Amino acid sequence: MKKKSIIKNEHGQTIKSLKKFKRGLKDSRKIDRINVIILAFRGKNRLEIAKILGFNNQTFGEYVKKYNEGGLEELLTIGKAPGRIPKIIPDIQEELKEVILKTPSEIGYAVNVNWNSRIIAQYVKDVYNINIEASSIRRLMKRMGFTYTRPTYVLMKADEEEQKKFEEKFEDMKKH
């Protein structure tokens, strides 16, 4: 007696076309998913496939269900893991963005002229009572669209005439 296929809809795919498609993939998770379908096409049952590929039976079942419902497109759609809930919620991020657009001295927080990750972390701790590392602040700032730049200083009392004379002298010195 022939085993009943667990693939309900082949979506026009064959073992050969799946193998060819698989060769172009780099993501091992997607390759594993296609291997599940190839083995199912060959008539292997759930337990055999789970044992061959080292999958949990439930994981295998999810892959077959996805393929049956939406073909390769559905099977190869890998969602993003939800991840940890952020310490700084979006509302606080928006407030923080507005604050950072000003200097620390403008908001009366610190004597510093510029923000840095340690000052921001301390500000978040003082204002929102959230302990967060400076490295996490740097990642957050990057996600919020901020970039790290070093401040440039302008010598207010510098004499442009003297600077030009020095540059000319310096060029002469380099030649000799």
C-alpha positions as CSV (number, residue, x, y, z in Angstrom):
1,M,0.0,0.0,0.0
2,K,1.4,3.4,-1.0
3,K,1.8,6.1,1.7
4,K,-0.6,9.0,1.6
5,S,1.2,12.2,0.6
6,I,1.2,14.9,3.1
7,I,1.6,17.5,0.4
8,K,-1.9,18.6,-0.6
9,N,-1.0,21.1,-3.3
10,E,2.2,20.8,-5.4
11,H,1.9,24.4,-6.7
12,G,3.4,23.2,-10.0
13,Q,6.7,22.3,-8.3
14,T,8.7,19.1,-8.8
15,I,11.6,17.6,-6.9
16,K,13.9,18.7,-9.8
17,S,12.6,22.3,-9.8
18,L,12.9,22.5,-6.0
19,K,16.5,21.3,-6.1
20,K,17.3,23.8,-8.8
21,F,15.7,26.6,-6.8
22,K,17.5,25.5,-3.6
23,R,20.9,25.8,-5.3
24,G,20.4,29.6,-5.6
25,L,19.7,30.1,-1.9
26,K,22.2,31.1,0.7
27,D,20.0,31.1,3.8
28,S,20.3,27.7,5.5
29,R,16.8,28.1,7.1
30,K,15.2,28.4,3.7
31,I,17.2,25.5,2.4
32,D,16.0,23.3,5.3
33,R,12.4,24.2,4.6
34,I,12.8,23.2,0.9
35,N,14.5,19.9,2.0
36,V,11.3,19.2,4.1
37,I,9.1,19.6,1.0
38,I,11.5,17.5,-1.2
39,L,11.4,14.6,1.3
40,A,7.6,14.9,1.5
41,F,7.4,14.7,-2.3
42,R,9.4,11.5,-2.1
43,G,6.8,10.0,0.1
44,K,8.5,10.2,3.5
45,N,6.2,10.5,6.5
46,R,6.4,13.2,9.2
47,L,8.5,11.1,11.6
48,E,11.0,10.0,9.0
49,I,11.5,13.6,7.8
50,A,11.8,14.9,11.3
51,K,14.4,12.3,12.1
52,I,16.4,12.8,8.8
53,L,16.6,16.6,9.2
54,G,16.7,16.7,13.0
55,F,13.5,18.8,13.3
56,N,10.9,18.8,15.9
57,N,7.7,17.2,14.5
58,Q,5.7,20.4,15.1
59,T,8.2,22.5,13.1
60,F,8.0,20.1,10.2
61,G,4.2,20.3,10.3
62,E,4.3,24.1,10.2
63,Y,6.5,24.0,7.1
64,V,4.2,21.5,5.3
65,K,1.2,23.6,6.2
66,K,2.8,26.8,4.9
67,Y,3.7,25.1,1.6
68,N,0.2,23.6,1.2
69,E,-1.4,27.0,1.8
70,G,0.8,29.3,-0.2
71,G,3.5,27.4,-2.0
72,L,7.2,28.4,-2.0
73,E,6.4,32.1,-1.3
74,E,4.6,31.3,1.9
75,L,7.1,28.6,2.9
76,L,10.2,30.9,2.5
77,T,8.7,33.8,4.3
78,I,10.6,34.0,7.5
79,G,9.2,36.6,9.9
80,K,11.3,38.7,12.2
81,A,11.5,37.4,15.8
82,P,9.7,39.7,18.1
83,G,12.7,40.3,20.4
84,R,12.8,41.9,23.7
85,I,10.5,44.7,24.7
86,P,12.6,47.9,24.5
87,K,13.4,49.7,27.7
88,I,12.8,53.0,26.0
89,I,9.3,52.9,24.6
90,P,8.5,54.9,21.4
91,D,6.9,57.8,23.3
92,I,10.0,58.3,25.3
93,Q,12.1,58.0,22.2
94,E,10.2,60.8,20.6
95,E,10.7,63.0,23.7
96,L,14.4,62.1,23.8
97,K,14.8,63.0,20.1
98,E,13.4,66.5,20.8
99,V,15.7,66.9,23.8
100,I,18.8,65.8,21.9
101,L,18.2,68.3,19.1
102,K,19.1,70.9,21.8
103,T,22.4,71.1,23.7
104,P,22.6,69.8,27.2
105,S,23.3,73.3,28.5
106,E,20.2,74.7,26.6
107,I,17.9,72.4,28.6
108,G,19.8,73.1,31.8
109,Y,21.0,69.6,32.2
110,A,24.7,69.8,32.0
111,V,27.5,72.2,31.3
112,N,28.6,70.3,28.3
113,V,28.0,71.8,24.9
114,N,27.4,68.5,23.2
115,W,25.7,65.3,23.9
116,N,27.5,62.0,24.2
117,S,26.2,58.5,25.0
118,R,27.1,58.7,28.7
119,I,25.4,62.0,29.2
120,I,22.3,60.7,27.4
121,A,22.3,57.6,29.5
122,Q,22.5,59.7,32.7
123,Y,19.7,62.0,31.4
124,V,17.5,59.0,30.7
125,K,18.2,57.6,34.2
126,D,17.5,61.0,35.9
127,V,14.4,61.9,33.9
128,Y,12.8,58.5,33.2
129,N,14.3,56.4,35.9
130,I,15.6,53.9,33.3
131,N,19.0,52.3,33.7
132,I,20.6,51.9,30.2
133,E,24.2,51.4,29.1
134,A,26.0,53.9,26.9
135,S,26.5,51.3,24.2
136,S,22.7,50.7,24.1
137,I,22.2,54.5,23.8
138,R,24.6,54.5,20.8
139,R,22.5,51.8,19.1
140,L,19.3,53.6,19.9
141,M,20.6,56.9,18.5
142,K,21.6,55.1,15.3
143,R,18.1,53.6,14.9
144,M,16.7,57.1,15.5
145,G,18.7,58.4,12.7
146,F,21.4,60.3,14.6
147,T,25.1,60.0,13.7
148,Y,28.1,60.4,15.9
149,T,30.3,63.3,14.9
150,R,33.1,64.9,16.8
151,P,32.6,68.6,17.4
152,T,34.9,71.0,15.6
153,Y,36.1,74.0,17.4
154,V,36.7,77.5,15.9
155,L,39.3,79.7,17.4
156,M,37.4,82.9,17.9
157,K,40.5,85.1,18.5
158,A,42.4,83.7,15.6
159,D,43.8,86.3,13.1
160,E,43.3,85.2,9.5
161,E,46.2,87.3,8.2
162,E,48.6,85.6,10.6
163,Q,47.3,82.2,9.6
164,K,47.8,82.9,5.9
165,K,51.4,84.2,6.5
166,F,52.1,81.0,8.5
167,E,50.7,78.8,5.8
168,E,52.9,80.5,3.2
169,K,56.0,80.2,5.4
170,F,55.2,76.6,6.1
171,E,54.9,75.8,2.3
172,D,58.3,77.4,1.8
173,M,59.8,75.4,4.6
174,K,58.4,72.1,3.1
175,K,60.1,72.9,-0.3
176,H,63.6,73.4,1.3
